[in-house]
Amino acid sequence: MDKLSYALGMSMATSLANSGLSDINAKVFSKAVSDVLSKSELEMSPQEANEHIQVYFSKKQEEELKANTEAGLKFLEENAK
């Protein structure tokens, strides 16, 4: 099971990195995985977890939209000449 466990970890980490989440705290992430798998008491409810995830991705999406809008306006200004 060690190789499967490692392979699953690689797969999840690759997915997270591809989603722009390469700067997460791996120790805290590992603890959450361990807590869920061992059915230990969780540090937050599933609802709280979903809220944190939604807030993070909403904020990230807003930042990307702002950056893309600014880049588009700059492009239009430079090419309007």
Residue, then its C-alpha position, 0 to 999 in steps of 0.5 A: m500500500d505504500k506505493l499506492s499511497y505515494a502515487l495517490g499523493m503525487s496525483m493529488a499534489t500534481s492536481l493541486a499544483n496545476s490548479g495554482l495551489s502549489d503554495i499550500n501548507a503540506k503539513v496541514f494538508s497531510k494532517a487533514v487527510s490523516d484526520v479524515l482517514s483515521k476518523s479523528e475529530l476534524e478542526m472544522s466542519p465540512q461546511e466551514a471547509n467548503e466556505h474556505i475553499q469557495v472564498y479562496f477560489s472566488k478571490k483568486q478568480e476576481e484577481e485573475l479577472k482584474a489582471n486580464t481586464e487591465a491587460g486587455l485595456k493596456f493592449l487596446e490603448e497600445n494598439a489604438k494608435 
